[in-house]
Amino acid sequence: GDIRLAATKPWRFRSVRYRSGLMQKTVRTLSRWLIRCGLSGAKLERASEGAAAIALATELAGTSPDLLLVSNLPAFAAASSVPISHRTRLWADLEDNHVAMLIDSAENRSERRRRELIVGRIVRSANRIMSASPLMSKDLRLLYGKPVDCILNVFDAPESSEQGPCSERQSALIWQSQTIGPDRGLEAIIDILGRMQGDLRLCLRGEISDDYRAALTRLADRSASTRGRLEFIPFCAPDQLLQATRHYRAGLALE
């Protein structure tokens, strides 16, 4: 999606390739164990994010960009672990609360702390912090004590209220994201869907790996109340998204 959109601009892209073999996975697991034991540090946190963060840090170490925009945990950890030129503007797009998206439970305690270390470190260094909605910006501003700009990734209310013709889509929830992945609440929503009356369906629009599609389907198929109620819809270009969404009665916001 990003590449297709950027193709209309005079920008150049370079892919950062990395290998995630046994050695890289061992380093990642060991680093997370050390963090659970109470240790911290930028390089340790980078290693805990795995091969992607290490590859990004290696790439960043040889550059001095005017603007460095980071928008996920591996990128946060990578940018925090290498020297950044004083001329480089560092922007952190948090989008949402990476810590609070995990339930505060004994099972998640160590992972929440690991994420707190990574996000807190990038927030302290960033020249600008962004999130995806006004309420999220307010919450993050109170949490970190720094200004947080809202970069909307939803439609303005006047546009979203426009109604399209009636269709079977009105008996479905629509959830859309450029990439559909784990740890975003979809598993819990499938469980809730099974407790709701009626035959409401959940439509997921975006790019999804075969493995995660199979995992969500298996989860839905465990119960007769949710079996067959998931629908996977291909990603569509941003300028087509509003029109493609109008026929749904409700949208589902998890972040």
Disulfide bonds with the S-S distance in Angstrom:
none
